[in-house]
Amino acid sequence: MSRLSEKVIEKIKNDILYVLYETKLKGVYTKHISDEIARDDELVLNLLKNMEKNKLVKRATIFKRRVKWVMEEEAYKKYKEMLNTI
């Protein structure tokens, strides 16, 4: 497996945030996110956990093997402002 640079990881995280932003705080399963950005489920899950520690995303629902993710309210507002300024 090849190592990803920090720049690529940041781009993937941005893609994850965009997918979550598009769902408008409804919640998305890890599998759906990985399908949308065409990345491995495990990579996306690891990045989501990292983003959870940084208070960018949170777990909406937890089932036995599936987790729904949403953006934190504060992160959603900042992301919306950022997109409106572009």
C-alpha distance (Angstrom), angle and dihedral (degrees) to the residues before:
residue distance angle dihedral
M1 . . .
S2 3.78 . .
R3 3.78 123.0 .
L4 3.76 118.5 -115.9
S5 3.78 120.9 -134.6
E6 3.78 120.6 -121.9
K7 3.80 88.9 -110.4
V8 3.82 91.7 57.0
I9 3.81 91.7 45.4
E10 3.82 90.3 52.8
K11 3.81 90.3 50.6
I12 3.80 90.8 50.9
K13 3.80 90.7 49.1
N14 3.79 89.1 50.9
D15 3.81 89.6 51.2
I16 3.81 89.5 51.0
L17 3.79 90.9 50.8
Y18 3.79 90.6 49.5
V19 3.82 91.9 52.8
L20 3.81 90.3 49.0
Y21 3.81 90.9 45.9
E22 3.80 90.8 53.6
T23 3.81 91.3 55.4
K24 3.82 89.8 60.0
L25 3.81 97.5 -135.0
K26 3.83 94.9 -50.8
G27 3.78 95.7 118.3
V28 3.78 132.8 -112.5
Y29 3.79 131.4 -144.2
T30 3.79 119.0 -118.1
K31 3.82 90.3 -116.3
H32 3.81 91.9 56.6
I33 3.80 91.6 50.0
S34 3.80 92.6 49.5
D35 3.81 90.6 48.5
E36 3.81 91.7 49.8
I37 3.80 94.7 52.1
A38 3.82 95.3 33.4
R39 3.80 96.0 -122.5
D40 3.79 136.1 130.4
D41 3.84 115.9 -82.0
E42 3.80 93.0 -129.2
L43 3.81 93.2 51.3
V44 3.80 91.2 49.5
L45 3.81 91.9 47.3
N46 3.82 91.7 50.7
L47 3.80 91.1 48.9
L48 3.82 91.3 47.4
K49 3.80 90.6 52.3
N50 3.80 89.5 49.8
M51 3.79 90.6 48.4
E52 3.80 89.3 49.1
K53 3.81 89.6 57.9
N54 3.81 88.4 51.7
K55 3.83 90.0 51.2
L56 3.81 95.2 -117.3
V57 3.81 96.6 117.1
K58 3.78 136.6 18.2
R59 3.77 137.4 -163.0
A60 3.81 111.1 -98.8
T61 3.80 98.8 -174.2
I62 3.75 133.5 1.7
F63 3.78 122.0 -152.2
K64 3.78 125.6 172.0
R65 3.78 95.9 -80.2
R66 3.79 104.5 -1.6
V67 3.76 131.9 74.1
K68 3.79 127.4 -167.9
W69 3.79 114.7 -147.0
V70 3.80 131.4 -156.2
M71 3.78 134.0 175.7
E72 3.77 117.5 -100.5
E73 3.81 111.0 -103.6
E74 3.81 92.7 -115.2
A75 3.82 93.1 47.3
Y76 3.83 89.6 48.8
K77 3.82 91.8 54.5
K78 3.81 93.3 47.1
Y79 3.81 92.3 46.5
K80 3.81 90.3 49.9
E81 3.81 91.0 51.0
M82 3.80 90.5 48.4
L83 3.81 92.4 52.1
N84 3.80 92.0 47.6
T85 3.81 92.0 54.2
I86 3.80 93.6 53.9
